[in-house]
């Protein structure tokens, strides 16, 4: 699996989100980790790199997951700032 392939999936997810940069970075790094693990598992089951990434992206529901993450994490940066104050 190339970094470019994962980046393309993350770009599709990022397009559905409008979070503050720190929250977005944290969320996308967490997703990257899950994607890499899932692709490695799919490859261990015999799929080639491209097929594994395609299956994982479909299973994750790339566009849907971005929208859901936006709804869950919207305002987190603001809440953190209020708590810290």
NUVEX-12261 format. One record per atom (N, C-alpha, C, O, CB): residue number from 0; atom name; x, y, z. Coordinates in nm, 4 decimals. Glycine has a CB too. Example, Ala and Ser with C-alpha at 12.3 -4.5 7.8 and 13.67 -1.06 7.14 Angstrom:
// residues 2
SITE | n | atom | px | py | pz
SITE | 0 | N | 1.3190 | -0.5690 | 0.7800 $
SITE | 0 | CA | 1.2300 | -0.4500 | 0.7800 $
SITE | 0 | C | 1.3200 | -0.3300 | 0.7800 $
SITE | 0 | O | 1.4236 | -0.3319 | 0.8465 $
SITE | 0 | CB | 1.1308 | -0.4473 | 0.9046 $
SITE | 1 | N | 1.2850 | -0.2250 | 0.7080 $
SITE | 1 | CA | 1.3670 | -0.1060 | 0.7140 $
SITE | 1 | C | 1.2900 | 0.0030 | 0.7870 $
SITE | 1 | O | 1.3409 | 0.1138 | 0.8039 $
SITE | 1 | CB | 1.4084 | -0.0598 | 0.5725 $
END
This chain:
// residues 85
SITE | n | atom | px | py | pz
SITE | 0 | N | 0.0857 | -0.1169 | 0.0000 $
SITE | 0 | CA | 0.0000 | 0.0000 | 0.0000 $
SITE | 0 | C | 0.0897 | 0.1223 | 0.0000 $
SITE | 0 | O | 0.1808 | 0.1350 | 0.0818 $
SITE | 0 | CB | -0.0972 | 0.0002 | 0.1222 $
SITE | 1 | N | 0.0627 | 0.2099 | -0.0912 $
SITE | 1 | CA | 0.1446 | 0.3307 | -0.0965 $
SITE | 1 | C | 0.0800 | 0.4404 | -0.0139 $
SITE | 1 | O | -0.0410 | 0.4415 | 0.0083 $
SITE | 1 | CB | 0.1645 | 0.3774 | -0.2420 $
SITE | 2 | N | 0.1636 | 0.5321 | 0.0308 $
SITE | 2 | CA | 0.1130 | 0.6455 | 0.1081 $
SITE | 2 | C | 0.0162 | 0.7273 | 0.0244 $
SITE | 2 | O | -0.0797 | 0.7840 | 0.0768 $
SITE | 2 | CB | 0.2287 | 0.7341 | 0.1574 $
SITE | 3 | N | 0.0418 | 0.7334 | -0.1075 $
SITE | 3 | CA | -0.0448 | 0.8104 | -0.1967 $
SITE | 3 | C | -0.1859 | 0.7545 | -0.1962 $
SITE | 3 | O | -0.2822 | 0.8311 | -0.1950 $
SITE | 3 | CB | 0.0111 | 0.8107 | -0.3392 $
SITE | 4 | N | -0.2001 | 0.6225 | -0.1972 $
SITE | 4 | CA | -0.3325 | 0.5603 | -0.1955 $
SITE | 4 | C | -0.4092 | 0.5978 | -0.0688 $
SITE | 4 | O | -0.5264 | 0.6347 | -0.0750 $
SITE | 4 | CB | -0.3201 | 0.4077 | -0.2063 $
SITE | 5 | N | -0.3433 | 0.5882 | 0.0440 $
SITE | 5 | CA | -0.4069 | 0.6256 | 0.1706 $
SITE | 5 | C | -0.4391 | 0.7746 | 0.1698 $
SITE | 5 | O | -0.5457 | 0.8151 | 0.2160 $
SITE | 5 | CB | -0.3154 | 0.5905 | 0.2911 $
SITE | 6 | N | -0.3487 | 0.8558 | 0.1181 $
SITE | 6 | CA | -0.3720 | 1.0006 | 0.1119 $
SITE | 6 | C | -0.4948 | 1.0334 | 0.0279 $
SITE | 6 | O | -0.5696 | 1.1255 | 0.0607 $
SITE | 6 | CB | -0.2491 | 1.0720 | 0.0546 $
SITE | 7 | N | -0.5161 | 0.9592 | -0.0795 $
SITE | 7 | CA | -0.6342 | 0.9829 | -0.1628 $
SITE | 7 | C | -0.7623 | 0.9544 | -0.0843 $
SITE | 7 | O | -0.8596 | 1.0291 | -0.0947 $
SITE | 7 | CB | -0.6290 | 0.8955 | -0.2899 $
SITE | 8 | N | -0.7621 | 0.8482 | -0.0073 $
SITE | 8 | CA | -0.8785 | 0.8149 | 0.0747 $
SITE | 8 | C | -0.8985 | 0.9231 | 0.1809 $
SITE | 8 | O | -1.0110 | 0.9681 | 0.2030 $
SITE | 8 | CB | -0.8614 | 0.6750 | 0.1413 $
SITE | 9 | N | -0.7911 | 0.9648 | 0.2461 $
SITE | 9 | CA | -0.8007 | 1.0688 | 0.3486 $
SITE | 9 | C | -0.8470 | 1.2013 | 0.2890 $
SITE | 9 | O | -0.9207 | 1.2756 | 0.3539 $
SITE | 9 | CB | -0.6660 | 1.0872 | 0.4184 $
SITE | 10 | N | -0.8053 | 1.2314 | 0.1679 $
SITE | 10 | CA | -0.8497 | 1.3539 | 0.1010 $
SITE | 10 | C | -1.0004 | 1.3502 | 0.0778 $
SITE | 10 | O | -1.0685 | 1.4515 | 0.0940 $
SITE | 10 | CB | -0.7755 | 1.3727 | -0.0328 $
SITE | 11 | N | -1.0520 | 1.2347 | 0.0402 $
SITE | 11 | CA | -1.1970 | 1.2203 | 0.0209 $
SITE | 11 | C | -1.2718 | 1.2397 | 0.1524 $
SITE | 11 | O | -1.3788 | 1.3005 | 0.1550 $
SITE | 11 | CB | -1.2301 | 1.0822 | -0.0385 $
SITE | 12 | N | -1.2159 | 1.1882 | 0.2607 $
SITE | 12 | CA | -1.2782 | 1.2059 | 0.3920 $
SITE | 12 | C | -1.2684 | 1.3519 | 0.4346 $
SITE | 12 | O | -1.3663 | 1.4104 | 0.4810 $
SITE | 12 | CB | -1.2115 | 1.1140 | 0.4975 $
SITE | 13 | N | -1.1499 | 1.4103 | 0.4186 $
SITE | 13 | CA | -1.1272 | 1.5499 | 0.4575 $
SITE | 13 | C | -1.2239 | 1.6436 | 0.3865 $
SITE | 13 | O | -1.2653 | 1.7442 | 0.4441 $
SITE | 13 | CB | -0.9830 | 1.5912 | 0.4270 $
SITE | 14 | N | -1.2601 | 1.6129 | 0.2637 $
SITE | 14 | CA | -1.3503 | 1.6976 | 0.1847 $
SITE | 14 | C | -1.4885 | 1.7083 | 0.2492 $
SITE | 14 | O | -1.5629 | 1.8023 | 0.2211 $
SITE | 14 | CB | -1.3635 | 1.6423 | 0.0424 $
SITE | 15 | N | -1.5229 | 1.6133 | 0.3348 $
SITE | 15 | CA | -1.6546 | 1.6134 | 0.3993 $
SITE | 15 | C | -1.6517 | 1.6816 | 0.5363 $
SITE | 15 | O | -1.7548 | 1.6934 | 0.6025 $
SITE | 15 | CB | -1.7054 | 1.4704 | 0.4142 $
SITE | 16 | N | -1.5332 | 1.7262 | 0.5781 $
SITE | 16 | CA | -1.5200 | 1.7838 | 0.7114 $
SITE | 16 | C | -1.4804 | 1.9304 | 0.7036 $
SITE | 16 | O | -1.4179 | 1.9745 | 0.6071 $
SITE | 16 | CB | -1.4172 | 1.7058 | 0.7933 $
SITE | 17 | N | -1.5176 | 2.0043 | 0.8058 $
SITE | 17 | CA | -1.4782 | 2.1441 | 0.8201 $
SITE | 17 | C | -1.4500 | 2.1678 | 0.9678 $
SITE | 17 | O | -1.5246 | 2.2374 | 1.0367 $
SITE | 17 | CB | -1.5895 | 2.2422 | 0.7659 $
SITE | 18 | N | -1.3409 | 2.1085 | 1.0148 $
SITE | 18 | CA | -1.3043 | 2.1161 | 1.1557 $
SITE | 18 | C | -1.1853 | 2.2098 | 1.1719 $
SITE | 18 | O | -1.1189 | 2.2444 | 1.0742 $
SITE | 18 | CB | -1.2716 | 1.9755 | 1.2121 $
SITE | 19 | N | -1.1583 | 2.2510 | 1.2965 $
SITE | 19 | CA | -1.0368 | 2.3283 | 1.3177 $
SITE | 19 | C | -0.9178 | 2.2376 | 1.2839 $
SITE | 19 | O | -0.9279 | 2.1152 | 1.2918 $
SITE | 19 | CB | -1.0280 | 2.3826 | 1.4659 $
SITE | 20 | N | -0.8070 | 2.2981 | 1.2468 $
SITE | 20 | CA | -0.6954 | 2.2211 | 1.1905 $
SITE | 20 | C | -0.6395 | 2.1164 | 1.2863 $
SITE | 20 | O | -0.6038 | 2.0069 | 1.2428 $
SITE | 20 | CB | -0.5850 | 2.3146 | 1.1497 $
SITE | 21 | N | -0.6310 | 2.1473 | 1.4147 $
SITE | 21 | CA | -0.5763 | 2.0508 | 1.5099 $
SITE | 21 | C | -0.6665 | 1.9282 | 1.5232 $
SITE | 21 | O | -0.6185 | 1.8148 | 1.5211 $
SITE | 21 | CB | -0.5570 | 2.1166 | 1.6466 $
SITE | 22 | N | -0.7959 | 1.9510 | 1.5368 $
SITE | 22 | CA | -0.8906 | 1.8401 | 1.5483 $
SITE | 22 | C | -0.8902 | 1.7576 | 1.4205 $
SITE | 22 | O | -0.8875 | 1.6346 | 1.4253 $
SITE | 22 | CB | -1.0326 | 1.8921 | 1.5781 $
SITE | 23 | N | -0.8930 | 1.8255 | 1.3061 $
SITE | 23 | CA | -0.8924 | 1.7545 | 1.1785 $
SITE | 23 | C | -0.7680 | 1.6675 | 1.1659 $
SITE | 23 | O | -0.7771 | 1.5522 | 1.1237 $
SITE | 23 | CB | -0.8998 | 1.8536 | 1.0616 $
SITE | 24 | N | -0.6527 | 1.7210 | 1.2018 $
SITE | 24 | CA | -0.5279 | 1.6452 | 1.1939 $
SITE | 24 | C | -0.5345 | 1.5202 | 1.2827 $
SITE | 24 | O | -0.4974 | 1.4110 | 1.2395 $
SITE | 24 | CB | -0.4086 | 1.7339 | 1.2353 $
SITE | 25 | N | -0.5816 | 1.5368 | 1.4065 $
SITE | 25 | CA | -0.5910 | 1.4239 | 1.4986 $
SITE | 25 | C | -0.6865 | 1.3170 | 1.4459 $
SITE | 25 | O | -0.6560 | 1.1978 | 1.4508 $
SITE | 25 | CB | -0.6367 | 1.4716 | 1.6364 $
SITE | 26 | N | -0.8009 | 1.3597 | 1.3963 $
SITE | 26 | CA | -0.9004 | 1.2663 | 1.3440 $
SITE | 26 | C | -0.8448 | 1.1907 | 1.2232 $
SITE | 26 | O | -0.8589 | 1.0688 | 1.2137 $
SITE | 26 | CB | -1.0297 | 1.3411 | 1.3054 $
SITE | 27 | N | -0.7819 | 1.2633 | 1.1318 $
SITE | 27 | CA | -0.7291 | 1.1991 | 1.0111 $
SITE | 27 | C | -0.6136 | 1.1046 | 1.0418 $
SITE | 27 | O | -0.5992 | 1.0022 | 0.9752 $
SITE | 27 | CB | -0.6835 | 1.3044 | 0.9117 $
SITE | 28 | N | -0.5314 | 1.1363 | 1.1406 $
SITE | 28 | CA | -0.4232 | 1.0454 | 1.1788 $
SITE | 28 | C | -0.4798 | 0.9169 | 1.2383 $
SITE | 28 | O | -0.4268 | 0.8083 | 1.2147 $
SITE | 28 | CB | -0.3282 | 1.1135 | 1.2792 $
SITE | 29 | N | -0.5865 | 0.9295 | 1.3150 $
SITE | 29 | CA | -0.6530 | 0.8105 | 1.3716 $
SITE | 29 | C | -0.7118 | 0.7248 | 1.2589 $
SITE | 29 | O | -0.6986 | 0.6024 | 1.2598 $
SITE | 29 | CB | -0.7654 | 0.8522 | 1.4722 $
SITE | 30 | N | -0.7758 | 0.7896 | 1.1632 $
SITE | 30 | CA | -0.8328 | 0.7169 | 1.0490 $
SITE | 30 | C | -0.7216 | 0.6494 | 0.9698 $
SITE | 30 | O | -0.7359 | 0.5345 | 0.9281 $
SITE | 30 | CB | -0.9141 | 0.8124 | 0.9574 $
SITE | 31 | N | -0.6098 | 0.7209 | 0.9487 $
SITE | 31 | CA | -0.4963 | 0.6626 | 0.8749 $
SITE | 31 | C | -0.4536 | 0.5317 | 0.9407 $
SITE | 31 | O | -0.4315 | 0.4316 | 0.8725 $
SITE | 31 | CB | -0.3762 | 0.7621 | 0.8695 $
SITE | 32 | N | -0.4425 | 0.5329 | 1.0712 $
SITE | 32 | CA | -0.4001 | 0.4140 | 1.1444 $
SITE | 32 | C | -0.4980 | 0.2986 | 1.1215 $
SITE | 32 | O | -0.4566 | 0.1857 | 1.0953 $
SITE | 32 | CB | -0.3883 | 0.4450 | 1.2947 $
SITE | 33 | N | -0.6271 | 0.3277 | 1.1316 $
SITE | 33 | CA | -0.7284 | 0.2237 | 1.1097 $
SITE | 33 | C | -0.7256 | 0.1721 | 0.9662 $
SITE | 33 | O | -0.7373 | 0.0517 | 0.9432 $
SITE | 33 | CB | -0.8678 | 0.2776 | 1.1427 $
SITE | 34 | N | -0.7101 | 0.2623 | 0.8699 $
SITE | 34 | CA | -0.7034 | 0.2208 | 0.7293 $
SITE | 34 | C | -0.5836 | 0.1299 | 0.7053 $
SITE | 34 | O | -0.5960 | 0.0252 | 0.6417 $
SITE | 34 | CB | -0.6957 | 0.3436 | 0.6370 $
SITE | 35 | N | -0.4675 | 0.1702 | 0.7562 $
SITE | 35 | CA | -0.3464 | 0.0904 | 0.7355 $
SITE | 35 | C | -0.3612 | -0.0488 | 0.7965 $
SITE | 35 | O | -0.3211 | -0.1481 | 0.7357 $
SITE | 35 | CB | -0.2245 | 0.1616 | 0.7959 $
SITE | 36 | N | -0.4184 | -0.0558 | 0.9159 $
SITE | 36 | CA | -0.4398 | -0.1859 | 0.9805 $
SITE | 36 | C | -0.5371 | -0.2715 | 0.9008 $
SITE | 36 | O | -0.5135 | -0.3906 | 0.8806 $
SITE | 36 | CB | -0.4919 | -0.1669 | 1.1235 $
SITE | 37 | N | -0.6462 | -0.2112 | 0.8556 $
SITE | 37 | CA | -0.7478 | -0.2865 | 0.7812 $
SITE | 37 | C | -0.6940 | -0.3352 | 0.6471 $
SITE | 37 | O | -0.7241 | -0.4468 | 0.6048 $
SITE | 37 | CB | -0.8723 | -0.2003 | 0.7591 $
SITE | 38 | N | -0.6152 | -0.2525 | 0.5807 $
SITE | 38 | CA | -0.5563 | -0.2932 | 0.4529 $
SITE | 38 | C | -0.4575 | -0.4083 | 0.4759 $
SITE | 38 | O | -0.4551 | -0.5044 | 0.3990 $
SITE | 38 | CB | -0.4851 | -0.1726 | 0.3840 $
SITE | 39 | N | -0.3776 | -0.3986 | 0.5799 $
SITE | 39 | CA | -0.2822 | -0.5064 | 0.6102 $
SITE | 39 | C | -0.3564 | -0.6378 | 0.6377 $
SITE | 39 | O | -0.3130 | -0.7443 | 0.5938 $
SITE | 39 | CB | -0.1938 | -0.4681 | 0.7323 $
SITE | 40 | N | -0.4680 | -0.6298 | 0.7101 $
SITE | 40 | CA | -0.5474 | -0.7502 | 0.7367 $
SITE | 40 | C | -0.6054 | -0.8078 | 0.6082 $
SITE | 40 | O | -0.6048 | -0.9294 | 0.5890 $
SITE | 40 | CB | -0.6602 | -0.7190 | 0.8353 $
SITE | 41 | N | -0.6554 | -0.7215 | 0.5202 $
SITE | 41 | CA | -0.7117 | -0.7685 | 0.3929 $
SITE | 41 | C | -0.6037 | -0.8326 | 0.3071 $
SITE | 41 | O | -0.6285 | -0.9332 | 0.2406 $
SITE | 41 | CB | -0.7779 | -0.6523 | 0.3163 $
SITE | 42 | N | -0.4839 | -0.7749 | 0.3083 $
SITE | 42 | CA | -0.3732 | -0.8339 | 0.2322 $
SITE | 42 | C | -0.3325 | -0.9687 | 0.2917 $
SITE | 42 | O | -0.2971 | -1.0609 | 0.2182 $
SITE | 42 | CB | -0.2522 | -0.7382 | 0.2298 $
SITE | 43 | N | -0.3375 | -0.9801 | 0.4230 $
SITE | 43 | CA | -0.3039 | -1.1068 | 0.4882 $
SITE | 43 | C | -0.4038 | -1.2159 | 0.4503 $
SITE | 43 | O | -0.3726 | -1.3348 | 0.4562 $
SITE | 43 | CB | -0.3004 | -1.0892 | 0.6408 $
SITE | 44 | N | -0.5247 | -1.1738 | 0.4112 $
SITE | 44 | CA | -0.6265 | -1.2693 | 0.3684 $
SITE | 44 | C | -0.6172 | -1.2983 | 0.2187 $
SITE | 44 | O | -0.7010 | -1.3701 | 0.1640 $
SITE | 44 | CB | -0.7654 | -1.2167 | 0.4025 $
SITE | 45 | N | -0.5157 | -1.2428 | 0.1525 $
SITE | 45 | CA | -0.4907 | -1.2777 | 0.0148 $
SITE | 45 | C | -0.5213 | -1.1725 | -0.0903 $
SITE | 45 | O | -0.4960 | -1.1953 | -0.2086 $
SITE | 45 | CB | -0.5656 | -1.3943 | -0.0156 $
SITE | 46 | N | -0.5752 | -1.0580 | -0.0504 $
SITE | 46 | CA | -0.6032 | -0.9535 | -0.1491 $
SITE | 46 | C | -0.4751 | -0.8802 | -0.1854 $
SITE | 46 | O | -0.3860 | -0.8627 | -0.1024 $
SITE | 46 | CB | -0.7084 | -0.8542 | -0.0956 $
SITE | 47 | N | -0.4676 | -0.8376 | -0.3116 $
SITE | 47 | CA | -0.3531 | -0.7555 | -0.3481 $
SITE | 47 | C | -0.3748 | -0.6141 | -0.2928 $
SITE | 47 | O | -0.4826 | -0.5816 | -0.2429 $
SITE | 47 | CB | -0.3328 | -0.7531 | -0.5034 $
SITE | 48 | N | -0.2727 | -0.5325 | -0.3025 $
SITE | 48 | CA | -0.2736 | -0.3994 | -0.2427 $
SITE | 48 | C | -0.3919 | -0.3137 | -0.2880 $
SITE | 48 | O | -0.4609 | -0.2545 | -0.2049 $
SITE | 48 | CB | -0.1452 | -0.3287 | -0.2757 $
SITE | 49 | N | -0.4152 | -0.3069 | -0.4171 $
SITE | 49 | CA | -0.5226 | -0.2232 | -0.4713 $
SITE | 49 | C | -0.6598 | -0.2750 | -0.4287 $
SITE | 49 | O | -0.7463 | -0.1968 | -0.3892 $
SITE | 49 | CB | -0.5139 | -0.2177 | -0.6243 $
SITE | 50 | N | -0.6795 | -0.4048 | -0.4367 $
SITE | 50 | CA | -0.8080 | -0.4632 | -0.3980 $
SITE | 50 | C | -0.8331 | -0.4450 | -0.2487 $
SITE | 50 | O | -0.9460 | -0.4199 | -0.2065 $
SITE | 50 | CB | -0.8125 | -0.6123 | -0.4346 $
SITE | 51 | N | -0.7274 | -0.4578 | -0.1692 $
SITE | 51 | CA | -0.7414 | -0.4404 | -0.0245 $
SITE | 51 | C | -0.7851 | -0.2983 | 0.0084 $
SITE | 51 | O | -0.8756 | -0.2786 | 0.0896 $
SITE | 51 | CB | -0.6093 | -0.4730 | 0.0470 $
SITE | 52 | N | -0.7220 | -0.1996 | -0.0534 $
SITE | 52 | CA | -0.7583 | -0.0606 | -0.0258 $
SITE | 52 | C | -0.9002 | -0.0302 | -0.0732 $
SITE | 52 | O | -0.9751 | 0.0402 | -0.0055 $
SITE | 52 | CB | -0.6588 | 0.0347 | -0.0931 $
SITE | 53 | N | -0.9367 | -0.0833 | -0.1890 $
SITE | 53 | CA | -1.0722 | -0.0619 | -0.2411 $
SITE | 53 | C | -1.1754 | -0.1215 | -0.1464 $
SITE | 53 | O | -1.2764 | -0.0578 | -0.1167 $
SITE | 53 | CB | -1.0871 | -0.1236 | -0.3819 $
SITE | 54 | N | -1.1509 | -0.2423 | -0.0992 $
SITE | 54 | CA | -1.2443 | -0.3076 | -0.0070 $
SITE | 54 | C | -1.2550 | -0.2305 | 0.1241 $
SITE | 54 | O | -1.3647 | -0.2093 | 0.1758 $
SITE | 54 | CB | -1.2002 | -0.4518 | 0.0206 $
SITE | 55 | N | -1.1419 | -0.1894 | 0.1765 $
SITE | 55 | CA | -1.1408 | -0.1175 | 0.3044 $
SITE | 55 | C | -1.2128 | 0.0170 | 0.2913 $
SITE | 55 | O | -1.2919 | 0.0532 | 0.3784 $
SITE | 55 | CB | -0.9957 | -0.0958 | 0.3532 $
SITE | 56 | N | -1.1864 | 0.0904 | 0.1846 $
SITE | 56 | CA | -1.2515 | 0.2201 | 0.1631 $
SITE | 56 | C | -1.4028 | 0.2023 | 0.1526 $
SITE | 56 | O | -1.4789 | 0.2825 | 0.2067 $
SITE | 56 | CB | -1.1965 | 0.2883 | 0.0354 $
SITE | 57 | N | -1.4460 | 0.0980 | 0.0838 $
SITE | 57 | CA | -1.5895 | 0.0718 | 0.0707 $
SITE | 57 | C | -1.6497 | 0.0348 | 0.2063 $
SITE | 57 | O | -1.7590 | 0.0798 | 0.2406 $
SITE | 57 | CB | -1.6149 | -0.0412 | -0.0317 $
SITE | 58 | N | -1.5790 | -0.0460 | 0.2818 $
SITE | 58 | CA | -1.6273 | -0.0884 | 0.4134 $
SITE | 58 | C | -1.6366 | 0.0302 | 0.5096 $
SITE | 58 | O | -1.7306 | 0.0394 | 0.5887 $
SITE | 58 | CB | -1.5350 | -0.1967 | 0.4719 $
SITE | 59 | N | -1.5394 | 0.1202 | 0.5026 $
SITE | 59 | CA | -1.5402 | 0.2374 | 0.5892 $
SITE | 59 | C | -1.6488 | 0.3367 | 0.5481 $
SITE | 59 | O | -1.6951 | 0.4147 | 0.6314 $
SITE | 59 | CB | -1.4039 | 0.3053 | 0.5870 $
SITE | 60 | N | -1.6904 | 0.3351 | 0.4208 $
SITE | 60 | CA | -1.7886 | 0.4325 | 0.3738 $
SITE | 60 | C | -1.7277 | 0.5710 | 0.3734 $
SITE | 60 | O | -1.7702 | 0.6587 | 0.4487 $
SITE | 60 | CB | -1.9151 | 0.4297 | 0.4612 $
SITE | 61 | N | -1.6281 | 0.5907 | 0.2885 $
SITE | 61 | CA | -1.5423 | 0.7078 | 0.2923 $
SITE | 61 | C | -1.6189 | 0.8399 | 0.3039 $
SITE | 61 | O | -1.5915 | 0.9175 | 0.3954 $
SITE | 61 | CB | -1.4571 | 0.7104 | 0.1699 $
SITE | 62 | N | -1.7130 | 0.8676 | 0.2150 $
SITE | 62 | CA | -1.7846 | 0.9947 | 0.2217 $
SITE | 62 | C | -1.8721 | 1.0022 | 0.3468 $
SITE | 62 | O | -1.8799 | 1.1068 | 0.4112 $
SITE | 62 | CB | -1.8703 | 1.0140 | 0.0962 $
SITE | 63 | N | -1.9366 | 0.8934 | 0.3803 $
SITE | 63 | CA | -2.0251 | 0.8920 | 0.4957 $
SITE | 63 | C | -1.9478 | 0.9137 | 0.6255 $
SITE | 63 | O | -1.9933 | 0.9855 | 0.7145 $
SITE | 63 | CB | -2.1016 | 0.7605 | 0.5017 $
SITE | 64 | N | -1.8308 | 0.8512 | 0.6355 $
SITE | 64 | CA | -1.7532 | 0.8639 | 0.7586 $
SITE | 64 | C | -1.7077 | 1.0084 | 0.7775 $
SITE | 64 | O | -1.7018 | 1.0561 | 0.8908 $
SITE | 64 | CB | -1.6314 | 0.7689 | 0.7563 $
SITE | 65 | N | -1.6755 | 1.0789 | 0.6694 $
SITE | 65 | CA | -1.6370 | 1.2192 | 0.6809 $
SITE | 65 | C | -1.7496 | 1.3039 | 0.7369 $
SITE | 65 | O | -1.7272 | 1.3882 | 0.8237 $
SITE | 65 | CB | -1.5944 | 1.2731 | 0.5461 $
SITE | 66 | N | -1.8703 | 1.2819 | 0.6877 $
SITE | 66 | CA | -1.9870 | 1.3571 | 0.7348 $
SITE | 66 | C | -2.0130 | 1.3253 | 0.8822 $
SITE | 66 | O | -2.0382 | 1.4159 | 0.9617 $
SITE | 66 | CB | -2.1126 | 1.3237 | 0.6488 $
SITE | 67 | N | -2.0070 | 1.1989 | 0.9183 $
SITE | 67 | CA | -2.0306 | 1.1604 | 1.0570 $
SITE | 67 | C | -1.9251 | 1.2179 | 1.1509 $
SITE | 67 | O | -1.9572 | 1.2635 | 1.2607 $
SITE | 67 | CB | -2.0333 | 1.0092 | 1.0692 $
SITE | 68 | N | -1.7992 | 1.2156 | 1.1075 $
SITE | 68 | CA | -1.6935 | 1.2718 | 1.1904 $
SITE | 68 | C | -1.7106 | 1.4223 | 1.2069 $
SITE | 68 | O | -1.6832 | 1.4770 | 1.3137 $
SITE | 68 | CB | -1.5570 | 1.2407 | 1.1303 $
SITE | 69 | N | -1.7554 | 1.4885 | 1.1020 $
SITE | 69 | CA | -1.7808 | 1.6319 | 1.1106 $
SITE | 69 | C | -1.8868 | 1.6586 | 1.2179 $
SITE | 69 | O | -1.8710 | 1.7484 | 1.3006 $
SITE | 69 | CB | -1.8263 | 1.6883 | 0.9727 $
SITE | 70 | N | -1.9932 | 1.5811 | 1.2159 $
SITE | 70 | CA | -2.1013 | 1.6019 | 1.3122 $
SITE | 70 | C | -2.0543 | 1.5754 | 1.4550 $
SITE | 70 | O | -2.0914 | 1.6483 | 1.5470 $
SITE | 70 | CB | -2.2202 | 1.5118 | 1.2787 $
SITE | 71 | N | -1.9736 | 1.4722 | 1.4740 $
SITE | 71 | CA | -1.9276 | 1.4355 | 1.6072 $
SITE | 71 | C | -1.8253 | 1.5343 | 1.6609 $
SITE | 71 | O | -1.8281 | 1.5685 | 1.7791 $
SITE | 71 | CB | -1.8686 | 1.2962 | 1.6054 $
SITE | 72 | N | -1.7347 | 1.5806 | 1.5747 $
SITE | 72 | CA | -1.6218 | 1.6609 | 1.6218 $
SITE | 72 | C | -1.6389 | 1.8112 | 1.6029 $
SITE | 72 | O | -1.5539 | 1.8878 | 1.6481 $
SITE | 72 | CB | -1.4984 | 1.6175 | 1.5518 $
SITE | 73 | N | -1.7434 | 1.8547 | 1.5392 $
SITE | 73 | CA | -1.7633 | 1.9986 | 1.5188 $
SITE | 73 | C | -1.7665 | 2.0691 | 1.6533 $
SITE | 73 | O | -1.8379 | 2.0277 | 1.7446 $
SITE | 73 | CB | -1.8940 | 2.0262 | 1.4400 $
SITE | 74 | N | -1.6889 | 2.1756 | 1.6646 $
SITE | 74 | CA | -1.6856 | 2.2534 | 1.7870 $
SITE | 74 | C | -1.5890 | 2.2044 | 1.8922 $
SITE | 74 | O | -1.5780 | 2.2659 | 1.9982 $
SITE | 74 | CB | -1.8187 | 2.2572 | 1.8443 $
SITE | 75 | N | -1.5178 | 2.0945 | 1.8664 $
SITE | 75 | CA | -1.4241 | 2.0430 | 1.9659 $
SITE | 75 | C | -1.3152 | 2.1441 | 1.9967 $
SITE | 75 | O | -1.2801 | 2.1638 | 2.1130 $
SITE | 75 | CB | -1.3618 | 1.9126 | 1.9180 $
SITE | 76 | N | -1.2622 | 2.2077 | 1.8953 $
SITE | 76 | CA | -1.1582 | 2.3083 | 1.9181 $
SITE | 76 | C | -1.2102 | 2.4204 | 2.0051 $
SITE | 76 | O | -1.1394 | 2.4693 | 2.0932 $
SITE | 76 | CB | -1.1071 | 2.3645 | 1.7855 $
SITE | 77 | N | -1.3321 | 2.4609 | 1.9814 $
SITE | 77 | CA | -1.3943 | 2.5665 | 2.0603 $
SITE | 77 | C | -1.4135 | 2.5227 | 2.2049 $
SITE | 77 | O | -1.3840 | 2.5988 | 2.2970 $
SITE | 77 | CB | -1.5284 | 2.6065 | 1.9994 $
SITE | 78 | N | -1.4619 | 2.4024 | 2.2253 $
SITE | 78 | CA | -1.4842 | 2.3507 | 2.3600 $
SITE | 78 | C | -1.3519 | 2.3399 | 2.4349 $
SITE | 78 | O | -1.3451 | 2.3735 | 2.5531 $
SITE | 78 | CB | -1.5542 | 2.2136 | 2.3547 $
SITE | 79 | N | -1.2465 | 2.2931 | 2.3673 $
SITE | 79 | CA | -1.1164 | 2.2834 | 2.4307 $
SITE | 79 | C | -1.0682 | 2.4208 | 2.4755 $
SITE | 79 | O | -1.0105 | 2.4347 | 2.5834 $
SITE | 79 | CB | -1.0152 | 2.2197 | 2.3355 $
SITE | 80 | N | -1.0920 | 2.5225 | 2.3926 $
SITE | 80 | CA | -1.0490 | 2.6571 | 2.4271 $
SITE | 80 | C | -1.1252 | 2.7096 | 2.5480 $
SITE | 80 | O | -1.0677 | 2.7761 | 2.6342 $
SITE | 80 | CB | -1.0678 | 2.7508 | 2.3083 $
SITE | 81 | N | -1.2529 | 2.6801 | 2.5543 $
SITE | 81 | CA | -1.3351 | 2.7253 | 2.6683 $
SITE | 81 | C | -1.2905 | 2.6555 | 2.7954 $
SITE | 81 | O | -1.2805 | 2.7194 | 2.9002 $
SITE | 81 | CB | -1.4857 | 2.6982 | 2.6428 $
SITE | 82 | N | -1.2638 | 2.5266 | 2.7887 $
SITE | 82 | CA | -1.2218 | 2.4497 | 2.9058 $
SITE | 82 | C | -1.0869 | 2.4996 | 2.9561 $
SITE | 82 | O | -1.0647 | 2.5099 | 3.0768 $
SITE | 82 | CB | -1.2142 | 2.2991 | 2.8725 $
SITE | 83 | N | -0.9975 | 2.5304 | 2.8635 $
SITE | 83 | CA | -0.8629 | 2.5750 | 2.9007 $
SITE | 83 | C | -0.8639 | 2.7139 | 2.9620 $
SITE | 83 | O | -0.7716 | 2.7493 | 3.0355 $
SITE | 83 | CB | -0.7718 | 2.5734 | 2.7794 $
SITE | 84 | N | -0.9661 | 2.7932 | 2.9335 $
SITE | 84 | CA | -0.9693 | 2.9321 | 2.9799 $
SITE | 84 | C | -1.0004 | 2.9472 | 3.1249 $
SITE | 84 | O | -1.0059 | 3.0593 | 3.1755 $
SITE | 84 | CB | -1.0676 | 3.0086 | 2.9030 $
END
